[in-house]
Amino acid sequence: MTYYEHDHLGNLRVAFTPVVDCNNPTGTAPDPLLNHATSSFTLEHVVDYFPYGKILRQYVNSNGPERYLTTQHERDQETGLDYRGARYYDSDVARFLSLDPAQTEYPSWSPYNYVMGNPISLIDPTGKNAWKPDSKGDLIAEAGDNICSLSEFMGVTHNEAQKLACDQGYDVTDRDGSYFNKGDKVRLDNVFTRSIERSEAGLIKPYGLFHMSNADDYNCWGSAVSGTQGKEIFNGCGFNFQHEADFDGVLQKNYTSVRPEFAKFGKTAIRFEKEHGAVFYG
């Protein structure tokens, strides 16, 4: 049995095989996973990477290298290319080798770019756009999405993403080869989905953008601030934001400006045009 250790992006770092000695010789400690004594471990593959996935250094046992390396995608041994579903990726040049099918959604970026220049925090599991929020705030899977892409998209741990999927009946693991089907819905329960439910039920009065008549109103500025701070979005949450300067003042005091590729799901408030505020939701 071979065990695999991955980093936060799903990159393979260590593959090892325990050597089990059932006689429990003196000086060995029991393995809590196997419930047996183990005398040693055989390293099969140890690898470090440059940020964009090119191998920096590695140790490979006589059994040969593992096929699934960066972000748990298969690397072709002859070409060195990673197959990402929609496109092939070349870690030597940090670029995809064909156009992004969703390039029109990112006109300011090269259609060959990888994760918008942020390989330390982001992954691209399919070579095209990943998870899409629906009108209820739930997430819809694209072809090739898995637990790794869900955890990265939401900014949660693998275990949290795994539990979320399992609780909803999905038999998907964080190993490569186990994917959601395109169109699968992962239901979320957060301040945003709950505010949508209240709005659809008529429990929130969605207006009063500039001159709010009373504390029953709310607006996009107050909603963005409340939501990104993890507070429920109720009537009156925008009452203290009568003018755009009020929103700007809160942003300058309580938030740090970041580049778009470092925006965090549900945590980053967005200021755009002259009088609008929103929340980054993927």
N, C-alpha and C positions, 0 to 999 in steps of 0.2 A: 504494500500500500504506500503510495506516494502522497506526501502532504505539500501544499502550496501556500506560500506567503505572498500577499500582494500589498502594494502601497495604496494610498488614498485614491489614486486614479484607476486602480485595477491593474497596474503593471505588475507582471511577475517579477519578484525579487529573489526568492529562494524556493527551490524544490528539493525535498529531502525524503529519504526512506529510513524509518526506524529499523534497527536490527534487534529483533526480539529474542531474548533469552529466557525461556520459561522456567529455567532452573533457578533464576534469581541469584546469581553469584554474588559473593560478598563485594561490597563497594559499589553496587549499582543501585539506582533509585527507580522506583516504579513509575511507569508512564501513566499519567492520569487518564489519557485517552484510550489506551489499549488495555489498561488494567493488568499489565504484565511488567516484569522487569525488563529494562532495555540496557544493553551494554554499549551501544554506539548508535550514531546516525550516519548514514551515507549521503553526502551531498551529491545531488544529481545535476543541479544547475543553479548557479549564483550569478546575478547580472545587475549591473548599474547602467543608467542611461543618461545621455544628454537630455536637456529639457524637452526636445521635440521627438524623442524616441529612438534616436540613433544609439547603438550600443557603445558605452564608454569602455567597459571592461566586463569580462565574464569568465566564469569557470564552468566547463562542461565535462561531465563524466563520460565514460566510454559508451554509455547508452545513447549519446547524441543530444543535441539541444532540444529544448521544448519548442513546440510549434507556436503556442499562444504566448505572446510577449506583451507588447504595449497595449494597455487598455483591453486586455484579453482578446485581442484579434490575432488571427493566424498570419504569421509572416512566412512568405514564400522563401524557401531556402536558396533557390536559384537566382531570383531577382532581388530579394531583400525587400520586396514591397509588402505592405499590409493591405489585406482585403477588408474594406469597411462596409461592404454591402452595395452601396450606390457607386463607389469609386475606389480606386487604388490610391494608397497614400505612400509617399516616399519620405522616410524619416531622415535620409541624408540631406535633403534640401528643404525639409519642413513644409512641403506643399503636396496637395492632391494633384493628380496627373490629368484630371479632366474637370470640366466646369461643374460648379455647384448647382444641382437642380433647383435650389431655392435662392439663387443669386439675386433675383429681383427684390427679395426682402431685405437685402443688405447692400444697397447700391454703393455705399462708401467703401466697401471692402473688396479686395481682389476675389474673384470667384474660385481661385485656387488656394485661398488662405486656409490655415488650420487653426481652429478655435480662436479666431480673431486675435492671434498673437499672445494668448494667455495659456500656455500648455501646463502651467503649474496648478491651475485651478479648474480648468475646463477640459472636457473630452468631447469627441465627436464619434459616437458609436456607429453611425450608419453612413457617414459621408454626406449627410444632408441634414435639414432641419429636424430637430428632435421634438419631444413632447410639446403638445399644443394645448393651452387652456381653452375650455369651452365657455359658454355664456354663464354657466353656473359656478365657474371657478375650479372645476375638476380638470384633471389632466388626461389627454387623449394620446395614446401611444402611436408613434410612427413605426414603420417596418424597421426591425433591428434594435428597438429599445429593450433594455433589460434593467435589472436592479442597479447596475453600475450607473447607467445613464439617468435613472430616476433619482438616485441619491445625489448625483452631481447637479442635476437640473434644480432640485429643491434645496440643495445645500445642507443635506442631512447625512447621517452616517449610513453605511451599508446595512447595518442591523436595523436601523429605523425604517429604511426603505423596504427592507425585506419583510419586516413585521407588518407594515402598511399593506403590502401586496398580499401577504399570506392571510391577513385578517379579512380580506375581501375575496378569498377563494382562489387566488392565482398561484399556480404551482411553478414559480419562476425563481431560480437561484441566481447568485451573482457570478456563476461560472459561465464562460463563453459557451455558446450553443444552446442556451436556455433563454428564450426571448418572449416578450409580450407579442401578441398578434396586433397587427395594425388595426387601430380603431378601439382597442381595449381601453376602458375607462378606469382610472384610479380616482376614487372619490376622496376629496379632502374635506377636513373639518377644521376651518381656521376662521379668523376674524373676517376674512373677505367673503368666504362662502356663506357664512352666517349673515353678513350684511346684505348679500344678494337675496337671500331667503326673506329677510325682513322687508327689503324694498319691494319684492314681488308680492308680498302679503299686504302691502300698503301701510306698514308700520313705521316707515321712514318717509319723511317729506323731502324729496330730492330737488330742492331749488333754493333760491336766495343767494345766487352767486356773488353779487356785489353788495346789495343793501338788504341784509337779512331782516325780516320783519319781526321775528321773535326767536326764542331759544329752541323752538321746535324744528327749525330749519337746520340743514347741514349743507356743506359744499365740498368741492373736490380738495381744497386745501386742508380743511380739517380732517377729511377722511384719509388723505394720504399720510398725515402726521399720526393720527390715531392708529391706523392700520400697521404702519411700519414700526410703531412702538409696541405692537401687540395688544393694543387696547380695542375693545369692542366699538364698532361704528354705530352709534345711536343718534337719534335726534339731538341736535344741539352741539354736536362735536365740532362744528365749524363756526360756532357763534363768536369765537374770539378772533376769527379771520375775516374781518370786514373789508380789508384792502390787501392788495398783493404785497405790500410792504410788510404786513403782519406775517404772511407766509415766508417771505424772504428772511425776515428776522429770526424765525424759528429754525430755518434751515442753516443759517450761518452760525447760530448758537449751539445747536444740538446735533448737527450732521457734518460729515466730512465729504468733500467733493471727491468723486472717483471717476475714472474713465469708464465708458459704457461696458467694456469687457469685464470689469470688476464689480458690476452691479450684482446684488444678492436678491434671490427670489423672496419676495414679500418683505424685504428689509430696506430696500433702497427707494427713497422718495424721488420723484422726477419732477423737475421744473421745466416747463416748455411753453413756447410762445410767450404771451404777455400775462395771461390771466388763468393759466391752467396748472393743475398739479395732478400727479398720478403715482402709481406704485409699480415698480418693476415686478412683473409676474411671468418672466420668461420670454 
